[in-house]
Amino acid sequence: MKKYIIFAISFILLFVLFQILSGLVLTYAYTPDIEEAWKMSADAPQETIIRSSGSSFLLTLLIAFAAATITYFIPKKLYSSLY
């Protein structure tokens, strides 16, 4: 059980770190097209509606954590059934 707790904590920390680093790299590499944005702004509505899609990061983290948990226990089940 101790191994699993260490695995789970390290997985969550690495997952969050990689998400932040990938966001930084993608933000740094993004170059906006100003002319295209200006052309598209002519058709934009005058009012802005802000909608939240919820906590998609939390859902992604939970799904990844569930996958990692299943992956952690599969080899143990396979080895115990073989030996």
PDB file with one MODEL, atoms N, CA, C and O in Angstrom:
MODEL        1
ATOM      1  N   MET A   1       0.823  -1.195   0.000  1.00  0.00           N
ATOM      2  CA  MET A   1       0.000   0.000   0.000  1.00  0.00           C
ATOM      3  C   MET A   1       0.866   1.258   0.000  1.00  0.00           C
ATOM      4  O   MET A   1       0.513   2.268  -0.609  1.00  0.00           O
ATOM      5  N   LYS A   2       2.012   1.182   0.697  1.00  0.00           N
ATOM      6  CA  LYS A   2       2.903   2.336   0.754  1.00  0.00           C
ATOM      7  C   LYS A   2       3.454   2.658  -0.638  1.00  0.00           C
ATOM      8  O   LYS A   2       3.590   3.825  -1.005  1.00  0.00           O
ATOM      9  N   LYS A   3       3.771   1.606  -1.413  1.00  0.00           N
ATOM     10  CA  LYS A   3       4.269   1.826  -2.770  1.00  0.00           C
ATOM     11  C   LYS A   3       3.220   2.521  -3.627  1.00  0.00           C
ATOM     12  O   LYS A   3       3.532   3.402  -4.428  1.00  0.00           O
ATOM     13  N   TYR A   4       1.981   2.111  -3.444  1.00  0.00           N
ATOM     14  CA  TYR A   4       0.909   2.711  -4.236  1.00  0.00           C
ATOM     15  C   TYR A   4       0.718   4.189  -3.891  1.00  0.00           C
ATOM     16  O   TYR A   4       0.512   5.006  -4.788  1.00  0.00           O
ATOM     17  N   ILE A   5       0.781   4.535  -2.637  1.00  0.00           N
ATOM     18  CA  ILE A   5       0.614   5.939  -2.231  1.00  0.00           C
ATOM     19  C   ILE A   5       1.745   6.798  -2.805  1.00  0.00           C
ATOM     20  O   ILE A   5       1.504   7.899  -3.300  1.00  0.00           O
ATOM     21  N   ILE A   6       2.967   6.293  -2.736  1.00  0.00           N
ATOM     22  CA  ILE A   6       4.098   7.023  -3.317  1.00  0.00           C
ATOM     23  C   ILE A   6       3.918   7.153  -4.819  1.00  0.00           C
ATOM     24  O   ILE A   6       4.170   8.215  -5.387  1.00  0.00           O
ATOM     25  N   PHE A   7       3.480   6.074  -5.466  1.00  0.00           N
ATOM     26  CA  PHE A   7       3.229   6.105  -6.907  1.00  0.00           C
ATOM     27  C   PHE A   7       2.152   7.132  -7.244  1.00  0.00           C
ATOM     28  O   PHE A   7       2.322   7.920  -8.174  1.00  0.00           O
ATOM     29  N   ALA A   8       1.058   7.134  -6.509  1.00  0.00           N
ATOM     30  CA  ALA A   8      -0.052   8.036  -6.793  1.00  0.00           C
ATOM     31  C   ALA A   8       0.351   9.497  -6.624  1.00  0.00           C
ATOM     32  O   ALA A   8       0.026  10.336  -7.464  1.00  0.00           O
ATOM     33  N   ILE A   9       1.048   9.796  -5.550  1.00  0.00           N
ATOM     34  CA  ILE A   9       1.469  11.181  -5.316  1.00  0.00           C
ATOM     35  C   ILE A   9       2.460  11.638  -6.377  1.00  0.00           C
ATOM     36  O   ILE A   9       2.343  12.747  -6.898  1.00  0.00           O
ATOM     37  N   SER A  10       3.431  10.795  -6.700  1.00  0.00           N
ATOM     38  CA  SER A  10       4.404  11.177  -7.721  1.00  0.00           C
ATOM     39  C   SER A  10       3.750  11.301  -9.090  1.00  0.00           C
ATOM     40  O   SER A  10       4.126  12.168  -9.879  1.00  0.00           O
ATOM     41  N   PHE A  11       2.765  10.437  -9.383  1.00  0.00           N
ATOM     42  CA  PHE A  11       2.065  10.542 -10.663  1.00  0.00           C
ATOM     43  C   PHE A  11       1.312  11.855 -10.774  1.00  0.00           C
ATOM     44  O   PHE A  11       1.388  12.529 -11.802  1.00  0.00           O
ATOM     45  N   ILE A  12       0.592  12.223  -9.733  1.00  0.00           N
ATOM     46  CA  ILE A  12      -0.183  13.465  -9.770  1.00  0.00           C
ATOM     47  C   ILE A  12       0.743  14.672  -9.897  1.00  0.00           C
ATOM     48  O   ILE A  12       0.459  15.589 -10.669  1.00  0.00           O
ATOM     49  N   LEU A  13       1.831  14.682  -9.158  1.00  0.00           N
ATOM     50  CA  LEU A  13       2.777  15.807  -9.246  1.00  0.00           C
ATOM     51  C   LEU A  13       3.408  15.901 -10.630  1.00  0.00           C
ATOM     52  O   LEU A  13       3.517  16.994 -11.186  1.00  0.00           O
ATOM     53  N   LEU A  14       3.821  14.773 -11.190  1.00  0.00           N
ATOM     54  CA  LEU A  14       4.411  14.794 -12.534  1.00  0.00           C
ATOM     55  C   LEU A  14       3.380  15.175 -13.585  1.00  0.00           C
ATOM     56  O   LEU A  14       3.698  15.895 -14.531  1.00  0.00           O
ATOM     57  N   PHE A  15       2.155  14.703 -13.433  1.00  0.00           N
ATOM     58  CA  PHE A  15       1.108  15.052 -14.383  1.00  0.00           C
ATOM     59  C   PHE A  15       0.868  16.558 -14.393  1.00  0.00           C
ATOM     60  O   PHE A  15       0.789  17.165 -15.461  1.00  0.00           O
ATOM     61  N   VAL A  16       0.752  17.156 -13.226  1.00  0.00           N
ATOM     62  CA  VAL A  16       0.535  18.600 -13.138  1.00  0.00           C
ATOM     63  C   VAL A  16       1.732  19.356 -13.697  1.00  0.00           C
ATOM     64  O   VAL A  16       1.564  20.346 -14.410  1.00  0.00           O
ATOM     65  N   LEU A  17       2.934  18.898 -13.379  1.00  0.00           N
ATOM     66  CA  LEU A  17       4.140  19.551 -13.896  1.00  0.00           C
ATOM     67  C   LEU A  17       4.192  19.502 -15.415  1.00  0.00           C
ATOM     68  O   LEU A  17       4.494  20.508 -16.056  1.00  0.00           O
ATOM     69  N   PHE A  18       3.898  18.336 -16.003  1.00  0.00           N
ATOM     70  CA  PHE A  18       3.922  18.217 -17.462  1.00  0.00           C
ATOM     71  C   PHE A  18       2.822  19.044 -18.114  1.00  0.00           C
ATOM     72  O   PHE A  18       3.025  19.584 -19.201  1.00  0.00           O
ATOM     73  N   GLN A  19       1.669  19.154 -17.477  1.00  0.00           N
ATOM     74  CA  GLN A  19       0.609  19.996 -18.014  1.00  0.00           C
ATOM     75  C   GLN A  19       1.040  21.466 -18.037  1.00  0.00           C
ATOM     76  O   GLN A  19       0.798  22.175 -19.014  1.00  0.00           O
ATOM     77  N   ILE A  20       1.667  21.908 -16.973  1.00  0.00           N
ATOM     78  CA  ILE A  20       2.131  23.296 -16.907  1.00  0.00           C
ATOM     79  C   ILE A  20       3.232  23.545 -17.928  1.00  0.00           C
ATOM     80  O   ILE A  20       3.212  24.555 -18.633  1.00  0.00           O
ATOM     81  N   LEU A  21       4.192  22.630 -18.011  1.00  0.00           N
ATOM     82  CA  LEU A  21       5.283  22.804 -18.965  1.00  0.00           C
ATOM     83  C   LEU A  21       4.796  22.775 -20.408  1.00  0.00           C
ATOM     84  O   LEU A  21       5.271  23.555 -21.234  1.00  0.00           O
ATOM     85  N   SER A  22       3.860  21.890 -20.723  1.00  0.00           N
ATOM     86  CA  SER A  22       3.356  21.857 -22.097  1.00  0.00           C
ATOM     87  C   SER A  22       2.580  23.133 -22.418  1.00  0.00           C
ATOM     88  O   SER A  22       2.639  23.629 -23.543  1.00  0.00           O
ATOM     89  N   GLY A  23       1.854  23.662 -21.435  1.00  0.00           N
ATOM     90  CA  GLY A  23       1.165  24.932 -21.642  1.00  0.00           C
ATOM     91  C   GLY A  23       2.130  26.078 -21.880  1.00  0.00           C
ATOM     92  O   GLY A  23       1.888  26.941 -22.723  1.00  0.00           O
ATOM     93  N   LEU A  24       3.227  26.082 -21.131  1.00  0.00           N
ATOM     94  CA  LEU A  24       4.238  27.127 -21.334  1.00  0.00           C
ATOM     95  C   LEU A  24       4.878  27.031 -22.716  1.00  0.00           C
ATOM     96  O   LEU A  24       5.072  28.046 -23.384  1.00  0.00           O
ATOM     97  N   VAL A  25       5.204  25.816 -23.144  1.00  0.00           N
ATOM     98  CA  VAL A  25       5.827  25.626 -24.456  1.00  0.00           C
ATOM     99  C   VAL A  25       4.859  26.020 -25.571  1.00  0.00           C
ATOM    100  O   VAL A  25       5.250  26.700 -26.520  1.00  0.00           O
ATOM    101  N   LEU A  26       3.599  25.596 -25.459  1.00  0.00           N
ATOM    102  CA  LEU A  26       2.623  25.952 -26.484  1.00  0.00           C
ATOM    103  C   LEU A  26       2.363  27.455 -26.523  1.00  0.00           C
ATOM    104  O   LEU A  26       2.191  28.023 -27.602  1.00  0.00           O
ATOM    105  N   THR A  27       2.332  28.100 -25.371  1.00  0.00           N
ATOM    106  CA  THR A  27       2.145  29.542 -25.340  1.00  0.00           C
ATOM    107  C   THR A  27       3.342  30.259 -25.943  1.00  0.00           C
ATOM    108  O   THR A  27       3.179  31.246 -26.661  1.00  0.00           O
ATOM    109  N   TYR A  28       4.530  29.774 -25.660  1.00  0.00           N
ATOM    110  CA  TYR A  28       5.736  30.396 -26.198  1.00  0.00           C
ATOM    111  C   TYR A  28       5.815  30.223 -27.714  1.00  0.00           C
ATOM    112  O   TYR A  28       6.263  31.133 -28.413  1.00  0.00           O
ATOM    113  N   ALA A  29       5.389  29.077 -28.230  1.00  0.00           N
ATOM    114  CA  ALA A  29       5.511  28.787 -29.656  1.00  0.00           C
ATOM    115  C   ALA A  29       4.378  29.382 -30.485  1.00  0.00           C
ATOM    116  O   ALA A  29       4.471  29.399 -31.713  1.00  0.00           O
ATOM    117  N   TYR A  30       3.316  29.869 -29.856  1.00  0.00           N
ATOM    118  CA  TYR A  30       2.151  30.388 -30.579  1.00  0.00           C
ATOM    119  C   TYR A  30       2.467  31.750 -31.182  1.00  0.00           C
ATOM    120  O   TYR A  30       2.963  32.650 -30.504  1.00  0.00           O
ATOM    121  N   THR A  31       2.170  31.881 -32.474  1.00  0.00           N
ATOM    122  CA  THR A  31       2.296  33.183 -33.133  1.00  0.00           C
ATOM    123  C   THR A  31       0.936  33.532 -33.734  1.00  0.00           C
ATOM    124  O   THR A  31       0.477  32.867 -34.662  1.00  0.00           O
ATOM    125  N   PRO A  32       0.302  34.558 -33.215  1.00  0.00           N
ATOM    126  CA  PRO A  32      -1.035  34.906 -33.702  1.00  0.00           C
ATOM    127  C   PRO A  32      -0.974  35.541 -35.091  1.00  0.00           C
ATOM    128  O   PRO A  32       0.006  36.199 -35.441  1.00  0.00           O
ATOM    129  N   ASP A  33      -2.022  35.338 -35.866  1.00  0.00           N
ATOM    130  CA  ASP A  33      -2.162  35.955 -37.174  1.00  0.00           C
ATOM    131  C   ASP A  33      -3.053  37.190 -37.008  1.00  0.00           C
ATOM    132  O   ASP A  33      -4.279  37.085 -36.955  1.00  0.00           O
ATOM    133  N   ILE A  34      -2.425  38.340 -36.928  1.00  0.00           N
ATOM    134  CA  ILE A  34      -3.139  39.584 -36.636  1.00  0.00           C
ATOM    135  C   ILE A  34      -4.105  39.951 -37.762  1.00  0.00           C
ATOM    136  O   ILE A  34      -5.224  40.391 -37.498  1.00  0.00           O
ATOM    137  N   GLU A  35      -3.686  39.775 -39.000  1.00  0.00           N
ATOM    138  CA  GLU A  35      -4.553  40.149 -40.124  1.00  0.00           C
ATOM    139  C   GLU A  35      -5.818  39.308 -40.152  1.00  0.00           C
ATOM    140  O   GLU A  35      -6.907  39.841 -40.368  1.00  0.00           O
ATOM    141  N   GLU A  36      -5.696  38.016 -39.940  1.00  0.00           N
ATOM    142  CA  GLU A  36      -6.859  37.134 -39.940  1.00  0.00           C
ATOM    143  C   GLU A  36      -7.783  37.458 -38.765  1.00  0.00           C
ATOM    144  O   GLU A  36      -9.005  37.427 -38.910  1.00  0.00           O
ATOM    145  N   ALA A  37      -7.209  37.766 -37.616  1.00  0.00           N
ATOM    146  CA  ALA A  37      -8.015  38.130 -36.454  1.00  0.00           C
ATOM    147  C   ALA A  37      -8.780  39.429 -36.715  1.00  0.00           C
ATOM    148  O   ALA A  37      -9.930  39.567 -36.299  1.00  0.00           O
ATOM    149  N   TRP A  38      -8.155  40.361 -37.390  1.00  0.00           N
ATOM    150  CA  TRP A  38      -8.814  41.630 -37.693  1.00  0.00           C
ATOM    151  C   TRP A  38      -9.978  41.420 -38.652  1.00  0.00           C
ATOM    152  O   TRP A  38     -11.032  42.038 -38.506  1.00  0.00           O
ATOM    153  N   LYS A  39      -9.778  40.531 -39.645  1.00  0.00           N
ATOM    154  CA  LYS A  39     -10.853  40.235 -40.601  1.00  0.00           C
ATOM    155  C   LYS A  39     -12.025  39.537 -39.904  1.00  0.00           C
ATOM    156  O   LYS A  39     -13.183  39.823 -40.208  1.00  0.00           O
ATOM    157  N   MET A  40     -11.738  38.644 -38.992  1.00  0.00           N
ATOM    158  CA  MET A  40     -12.789  37.911 -38.296  1.00  0.00           C
ATOM    159  C   MET A  40     -13.529  38.796 -37.296  1.00  0.00           C
ATOM    160  O   MET A  40     -14.673  38.504 -36.945  1.00  0.00           O
ATOM    161  N   SER A  41     -12.896  39.870 -36.833  1.00  0.00           N
ATOM    162  CA  SER A  41     -13.539  40.718 -35.835  1.00  0.00           C
ATOM    163  C   SER A  41     -14.696  41.513 -36.418  1.00  0.00           C
ATOM    164  O   SER A  41     -15.552  41.982 -35.667  1.00  0.00           O
ATOM    165  N   ALA A  42     -14.746  41.677 -37.727  1.00  0.00           N
ATOM    166  CA  ALA A  42     -15.844  42.409 -38.343  1.00  0.00           C
ATOM    167  C   ALA A  42     -17.162  41.657 -38.175  1.00  0.00           C
ATOM    168  O   ALA A  42     -18.221  42.276 -38.070  1.00  0.00           O
ATOM    169  N   ASP A  43     -17.101  40.327 -38.150  1.00  0.00           N
ATOM    170  CA  ASP A  43     -18.310  39.508 -38.006  1.00  0.00           C
ATOM    171  C   ASP A  43     -18.623  39.163 -36.554  1.00  0.00           C
ATOM    172  O   ASP A  43     -19.615  38.486 -36.286  1.00  0.00           O
ATOM    173  N   ALA A  44     -17.814  39.606 -35.635  1.00  0.00           N
ATOM    174  CA  ALA A  44     -17.997  39.251 -34.226  1.00  0.00           C
ATOM    175  C   ALA A  44     -19.196  39.992 -33.635  1.00  0.00           C
ATOM    176  O   ALA A  44     -19.448  41.141 -33.999  1.00  0.00           O
ATOM    177  N   PRO A  45     -19.937  39.355 -32.731  1.00  0.00           N
ATOM    178  CA  PRO A  45     -21.063  40.053 -32.090  1.00  0.00           C
ATOM    179  C   PRO A  45     -20.556  41.146 -31.148  1.00  0.00           C
ATOM    180  O   PRO A  45     -19.411  41.114 -30.697  1.00  0.00           O
ATOM    181  N   GLN A  46     -21.412  42.092 -30.868  1.00  0.00           N
ATOM    182  CA  GLN A  46     -21.034  43.212 -30.012  1.00  0.00           C
ATOM    183  C   GLN A  46     -21.027  42.837 -28.532  1.00  0.00           C
ATOM    184  O   GLN A  46     -20.338  43.473 -27.733  1.00  0.00           O
ATOM    185  N   GLU A  47     -21.792  41.806 -28.164  1.00  0.00           N
ATOM    186  CA  GLU A  47     -21.837  41.372 -26.775  1.00  0.00           C
ATOM    187  C   GLU A  47     -20.947  40.147 -26.593  1.00  0.00           C
ATOM    188  O   GLU A  47     -20.808  39.314 -27.489  1.00  0.00           O
ATOM    189  N   THR A  48     -20.361  40.066 -25.428  1.00  0.00           N
ATOM    190  CA  THR A  48     -19.506  38.928 -25.107  1.00  0.00           C
ATOM    191  C   THR A  48     -20.203  38.057 -24.071  1.00  0.00           C
ATOM    192  O   THR A  48     -20.651  38.542 -23.032  1.00  0.00           O
ATOM    193  N   ILE A  49     -20.287  36.778 -24.365  1.00  0.00           N
ATOM    194  CA  ILE A  49     -20.884  35.829 -23.434  1.00  0.00           C
ATOM    195  C   ILE A  49     -19.772  34.908 -22.948  1.00  0.00           C
ATOM    196  O   ILE A  49     -19.109  34.242 -23.744  1.00  0.00           O
ATOM    197  N   ILE A  50     -19.581  34.878 -21.652  1.00  0.00           N
ATOM    198  CA  ILE A  50     -18.539  34.041 -21.080  1.00  0.00           C
ATOM    199  C   ILE A  50     -19.191  32.796 -20.496  1.00  0.00           C
ATOM    200  O   ILE A  50     -20.064  32.875 -19.632  1.00  0.00           O
ATOM    201  N   ARG A  51     -18.749  31.654 -20.985  1.00  0.00           N
ATOM    202  CA  ARG A  51     -19.283  30.385 -20.498  1.00  0.00           C
ATOM    203  C   ARG A  51     -18.145  29.564 -19.935  1.00  0.00           C
ATOM    204  O   ARG A  51     -17.026  29.588 -20.447  1.00  0.00           O
ATOM    205  N   SER A  52     -18.439  28.856 -18.901  1.00  0.00           N
ATOM    206  CA  SER A  52     -17.437  27.989 -18.293  1.00  0.00           C
ATOM    207  C   SER A  52     -17.787  26.545 -18.604  1.00  0.00           C
ATOM    208  O   SER A  52     -18.939  26.129 -18.478  1.00  0.00           O
ATOM    209  N   SER A  53     -16.791  25.797 -19.008  1.00  0.00           N
ATOM    210  CA  SER A  53     -17.031  24.388 -19.317  1.00  0.00           C
ATOM    211  C   SER A  53     -16.791  23.527 -18.086  1.00  0.00           C
ATOM    212  O   SER A  53     -16.717  22.303 -18.197  1.00  0.00           O
ATOM    213  N   GLY A  54     -16.672  24.127 -16.943  1.00  0.00           N
ATOM    214  CA  GLY A  54     -16.422  23.362 -15.730  1.00  0.00           C
ATOM    215  C   GLY A  54     -14.929  23.166 -15.525  1.00  0.00           C
ATOM    216  O   GLY A  54     -14.105  23.855 -16.127  1.00  0.00           O
ATOM    217  N   SER A  55     -14.604  22.232 -14.681  1.00  0.00           N
ATOM    218  CA  SER A  55     -13.193  21.980 -14.397  1.00  0.00           C
ATOM    219  C   SER A  55     -12.705  20.819 -15.258  1.00  0.00           C
ATOM    220  O   SER A  55     -12.609  19.686 -14.787  1.00  0.00           O
ATOM    221  N   SER A  56     -12.402  21.104 -16.507  1.00  0.00           N
ATOM    222  CA  SER A  56     -11.964  20.052 -17.413  1.00  0.00           C
ATOM    223  C   SER A  56     -10.597  19.510 -16.997  1.00  0.00           C
ATOM    224  O   SER A  56     -10.295  18.341 -17.239  1.00  0.00           O
ATOM    225  N   PHE A  57      -9.773  20.346 -16.376  1.00  0.00           N
ATOM    226  CA  PHE A  57      -8.469  19.866 -15.921  1.00  0.00           C
ATOM    227  C   PHE A  57      -8.630  18.816 -14.838  1.00  0.00           C
ATOM    228  O   PHE A  57      -7.918  17.811 -14.829  1.00  0.00           O
ATOM    229  N   LEU A  58      -9.561  19.046 -13.929  1.00  0.00           N
ATOM    230  CA  LEU A  58      -9.802  18.079 -12.860  1.00  0.00           C
ATOM    231  C   LEU A  58     -10.316  16.758 -13.433  1.00  0.00           C
ATOM    232  O   LEU A  58      -9.904  15.687 -12.988  1.00  0.00           O
ATOM    233  N   LEU A  59     -11.203  16.832 -14.404  1.00  0.00           N
ATOM    234  CA  LEU A  59     -11.706  15.616 -15.040  1.00  0.00           C
ATOM    235  C   LEU A  59     -10.576  14.875 -15.744  1.00  0.00           C
ATOM    236  O   LEU A  59     -10.488  13.651 -15.645  1.00  0.00           O
ATOM    237  N   THR A  60      -9.719  15.591 -16.446  1.00  0.00           N
ATOM    238  CA  THR A  60      -8.573  14.975 -17.114  1.00  0.00           C
ATOM    239  C   THR A  60      -7.648  14.326 -16.104  1.00  0.00           C
ATOM    240  O   THR A  60      -7.162  13.217 -16.326  1.00  0.00           O
ATOM    241  N   LEU A  61      -7.403  15.003 -14.999  1.00  0.00           N
ATOM    242  CA  LEU A  61      -6.545  14.451 -13.956  1.00  0.00           C
ATOM    243  C   LEU A  61      -7.152  13.185 -13.358  1.00  0.00           C
ATOM    244  O   LEU A  61      -6.437  12.211 -13.123  1.00  0.00           O
ATOM    245  N   LEU A  62      -8.438  13.187 -13.114  1.00  0.00           N
ATOM    246  CA  LEU A  62      -9.093  12.012 -12.539  1.00  0.00           C
ATOM    247  C   LEU A  62      -9.059  10.820 -13.496  1.00  0.00           C
ATOM    248  O   LEU A  62      -8.832   9.689 -13.067  1.00  0.00           O
ATOM    249  N   ILE A  63      -9.282  11.065 -14.775  1.00  0.00           N
ATOM    250  CA  ILE A  63      -9.227   9.977 -15.760  1.00  0.00           C
ATOM    251  C   ILE A  63      -7.817   9.431 -15.867  1.00  0.00           C
ATOM    252  O   ILE A  63      -7.627   8.216 -15.916  1.00  0.00           O
ATOM    253  N   ALA A  64      -6.823  10.308 -15.905  1.00  0.00           N
ATOM    254  CA  ALA A  64      -5.431   9.857 -15.977  1.00  0.00           C
ATOM    255  C   ALA A  64      -5.039   9.105 -14.711  1.00  0.00           C
ATOM    256  O   ALA A  64      -4.307   8.117 -14.773  1.00  0.00           O
ATOM    257  N   PHE A  65      -5.521   9.567 -13.573  1.00  0.00           N
ATOM    258  CA  PHE A  65      -5.219   8.895 -12.313  1.00  0.00           C
ATOM    259  C   PHE A  65      -5.864   7.514 -12.264  1.00  0.00           C
ATOM    260  O   PHE A  65      -5.254   6.561 -11.778  1.00  0.00           O
ATOM    261  N   ALA A  66      -7.087   7.401 -12.763  1.00  0.00           N
ATOM    262  CA  ALA A  66      -7.753   6.094 -12.810  1.00  0.00           C
ATOM    263  C   ALA A  66      -7.001   5.148 -13.742  1.00  0.00           C
ATOM    264  O   ALA A  66      -6.835   3.970 -13.426  1.00  0.00           O
ATOM    265  N   ALA A  67      -6.547   5.651 -14.879  1.00  0.00           N
ATOM    266  CA  ALA A  67      -5.782   4.821 -15.808  1.00  0.00           C
ATOM    267  C   ALA A  67      -4.464   4.376 -15.184  1.00  0.00           C
ATOM    268  O   ALA A  67      -4.054   3.227 -15.344  1.00  0.00           O
ATOM    269  N   ALA A  68      -3.804   5.287 -14.474  1.00  0.00           N
ATOM    270  CA  ALA A  68      -2.541   4.930 -13.821  1.00  0.00           C
ATOM    271  C   ALA A  68      -2.762   3.912 -12.707  1.00  0.00           C
ATOM    272  O   ALA A  68      -1.944   3.013 -12.514  1.00  0.00           O
ATOM    273  N   THR A  69      -3.858   4.050 -11.979  1.00  0.00           N
ATOM    274  CA  THR A  69      -4.170   3.094 -10.912  1.00  0.00           C
ATOM    275  C   THR A  69      -4.415   1.706 -11.484  1.00  0.00           C
ATOM    276  O   THR A  69      -3.895   0.719 -10.964  1.00  0.00           O
ATOM    277  N   ILE A  70      -5.193   1.624 -12.537  1.00  0.00           N
ATOM    278  CA  ILE A  70      -5.449   0.338 -13.179  1.00  0.00           C
ATOM    279  C   ILE A  70      -4.151  -0.249 -13.723  1.00  0.00           C
ATOM    280  O   ILE A  70      -3.901  -1.447 -13.588  1.00  0.00           O
ATOM    281  N   THR A  71      -3.335   0.590 -14.334  1.00  0.00           N
ATOM    282  CA  THR A  71      -2.060   0.138 -14.879  1.00  0.00           C
ATOM    283  C   THR A  71      -1.126  -0.343 -13.774  1.00  0.00           C
ATOM    284  O   THR A  71      -0.347  -1.272 -13.983  1.00  0.00           O
ATOM    285  N   TYR A  72      -1.196   0.272 -12.618  1.00  0.00           N
ATOM    286  CA  TYR A  72      -0.342  -0.123 -11.498  1.00  0.00           C
ATOM    287  C   TYR A  72      -0.710  -1.513 -10.991  1.00  0.00           C
ATOM    288  O   TYR A  72       0.170  -2.301 -10.644  1.00  0.00           O
ATOM    289  N   PHE A  73      -2.015  -1.821 -10.946  1.00  0.00           N
ATOM    290  CA  PHE A  73      -2.445  -3.086 -10.371  1.00  0.00           C
ATOM    291  C   PHE A  73      -2.496  -4.245 -11.363  1.00  0.00           C
ATOM    292  O   PHE A  73      -2.502  -5.397 -10.930  1.00  0.00           O
ATOM    293  N   ILE A  74      -2.531  -4.002 -12.647  1.00  0.00           N
ATOM    294  CA  ILE A  74      -2.595  -5.088 -13.641  1.00  0.00           C
ATOM    295  C   ILE A  74      -1.383  -6.013 -13.558  1.00  0.00           C
ATOM    296  O   ILE A  74      -1.572  -7.229 -13.504  1.00  0.00           O
ATOM    297  N   PRO A  75      -0.145  -5.506 -13.543  1.00  0.00           N
ATOM    298  CA  PRO A  75       0.991  -6.439 -13.454  1.00  0.00           C
ATOM    299  C   PRO A  75       0.973  -7.280 -12.178  1.00  0.00           C
ATOM    300  O   PRO A  75       1.369  -8.445 -12.203  1.00  0.00           O
ATOM    301  N   LYS A  76       0.523  -6.709 -11.074  1.00  0.00           N
ATOM    302  CA  LYS A  76       0.452  -7.480  -9.825  1.00  0.00           C
ATOM    303  C   LYS A  76      -0.524  -8.644  -9.965  1.00  0.00           C
ATOM    304  O   LYS A  76      -0.247  -9.750  -9.500  1.00  0.00           O
ATOM    305  N   LYS A  77      -1.670  -8.396 -10.607  1.00  0.00           N
ATOM    306  CA  LYS A  77      -2.648  -9.459 -10.808  1.00  0.00           C
ATOM    307  C   LYS A  77      -2.106 -10.520 -11.762  1.00  0.00           C
ATOM    308  O   LYS A  77      -2.310 -11.714 -11.547  1.00  0.00           O
ATOM    309  N   LEU A  78      -1.412 -10.082 -12.822  1.00  0.00           N
ATOM    310  CA  LEU A  78      -0.872 -11.026 -13.773  1.00  0.00           C
ATOM    311  C   LEU A  78       0.224 -11.889 -13.163  1.00  0.00           C
ATOM    312  O   LEU A  78       0.262 -13.100 -13.381  1.00  0.00           O
ATOM    313  N   TYR A  79       1.107 -11.270 -12.404  1.00  0.00           N
ATOM    314  CA  TYR A  79       2.196 -12.036 -11.775  1.00  0.00           C
ATOM    315  C   TYR A  79       1.665 -13.001 -10.713  1.00  0.00           C
ATOM    316  O   TYR A  79       2.174 -14.112 -10.567  1.00  0.00           O
ATOM    317  N   SER A  80       0.639 -12.569  -9.972  1.00  0.00           N
ATOM    318  CA  SER A  80       0.095 -13.445  -8.939  1.00  0.00           C
ATOM    319  C   SER A  80      -0.658 -14.628  -9.547  1.00  0.00           C
ATOM    320  O   SER A  80      -0.693 -15.709  -8.959  1.00  0.00           O
ATOM    321  N   SER A  81      -1.262 -14.429 -10.722  1.00  0.00           N
ATOM    322  CA  SER A  81      -1.971 -15.535 -11.358  1.00  0.00           C
ATOM    323  C   SER A  81      -1.008 -16.479 -12.070  1.00  0.00           C
ATOM    324  O   SER A  81      -1.322 -17.657 -12.248  1.00  0.00           O
ATOM    325  N   LEU A  82       0.159 -15.982 -12.481  1.00  0.00           N
ATOM    326  CA  LEU A  82       1.124 -16.848 -13.160  1.00  0.00           C
ATOM    327  C   LEU A  82       1.938 -17.685 -12.179  1.00  0.00           C
ATOM    328  O   LEU A  82       2.353 -18.796 -12.505  1.00  0.00           O
ATOM    329  N   TYR A  83       2.165 -17.158 -10.983  1.00  0.00           N
ATOM    330  CA  TYR A  83       3.030 -17.865 -10.048  1.00  0.00           C
ATOM    331  C   TYR A  83       2.290 -18.362  -8.858  1.00  0.00           C
ATOM    332  O   TYR A  83       2.884 -18.980  -7.975  1.00  0.00           O
TER     333      TYR A  83
ENDMDL
END
